[in-house]
Amino acid sequence: MYKLITVACLGLVASTAFADTLSRSVDVPGTPRDIWSMIGPFCAIKDWLPPVGSCAEDGQKIPTRTLVTRDGSATFIERQSARSDSAHFYTYTFLSSPLPVGHYTSTIRVTARTGGGSTVTWRGTYAPAAGKSKDARQALTDIYAAGLDSIRQQAIQRYGAMTSSGALQ
């Protein structure tokens, strides 16, 4: 009995020991409500993440979306696991992905900035595939950078530029 518990505990420690976290943020003009209306719908990702060519949502109470890249070479299936429109965030997990990661969970969140504007934060936790830690981190870093840059550009087009101090111009 104790041996089984010890093995189970070691398994939990081993699985979390290889988890990695990536978090990136960008400051944008616009209120959290404005920005959330732009990025919050689950399939709006096709409008702000440049590699995504299409998004199909299954319409279930706990929605799943299927993303296909613009070139048609990759498909991602993701399930929303938490959402709050009033707090401006959603969390999702990969059900399948061509990226070298497992146990991927991510949250997109919009918060108010002191002095105006908003901060969009994209945070993910994942277990890189064996021997692919650097590749996994680089792939996710590139995806987060492309998405956040696109959100920033779209927010500037809609709500105006911000000064270097973060105030709206």
Order of alpha helices (4+ residues) and beta strands (2+ residues): alpha-beta-alpha-alpha-beta-beta-beta-beta-beta-beta-alpha
